[in-house]
Amino acid sequence: MLGDKTPVLIPPLQRVDAEARADKTVHIPFDKA
C-alpha cells in the first residue's frame, strides 16, 4: 500500500480511524471467541 511508503501523507485523523477500524477488526473475533 502507498500508506506504508508515504505515512507522512496520511492525515492524523484518517490514520487514527484506520487504526481504530483495525483494532475493532482484530478484537471483535477474539471477544466473540
LUMLUM-442099 format. One record per residue: x, y, z of N, C-alpha, C in turn; residue in three letters. Coordinates in steps of 0.02 Angstrom, whole numbers, plus 50000, padded with zeros to 5 digits. Each point is the difference from the previous one (the first is absolute). Layout:
N
XYZXYZXYZALA ...
//
This chain:
33
500424994050000499585006050000500445006250000MET 499745005349971500385006249998500105002950069LEU 499534998650045500055002750068500634997750035GLY 500234994049984500604997450032500625003849975ASP 499985002249937500575003649972499975007450016LYS 499395002750008499935007250013499535001250060THR 500224998050060499585000950060499885007350016PRO 500465004449978499945007150015499405003049965VAL 499814997349942499455002749962499324998250030LEU 500004995250046499374997950031499815004950055ILE 499405003149995499775004750051499944996450068PRO 500155003550055499984997050067499324996850014PRO 499465003649986499334997450015499864993749960LEU 500205000149937499884994249957500404994050025GLN 500615001450023500434994750025499704997050063ARG 499765004250044499694997750062499384995849984VAL 499605002349952499404996449980500184993149973ASP 500524999849961500234993649971500234995450056ALA 500365002850049500244995950056499414997650042GLU 499505004350008499414998250040499634994249965ALA 499945000549934499664994649963500394993550005ARG 500655000649994500434994050005499944997150071ALA 499975004450049499944997850069499354996150010ASP 499455002649972499354996550006500034993449963LYS 500285000149940500034994049959500404994550036THR 500525002150037500424995250035499674997650064VAL 499685004650037499744998350066499324996549999HIS 499565001949954499334997149998500014992349996ILE 500394997149954500024992749995500244996850065PRO 500495002950032500264997250062499485000750055PHE 499645005649999499505001250051499434994849994ASP 499794998649938499474995149989500254992950016LYS 500634998749984500284993450013500094999250076ALA 
//
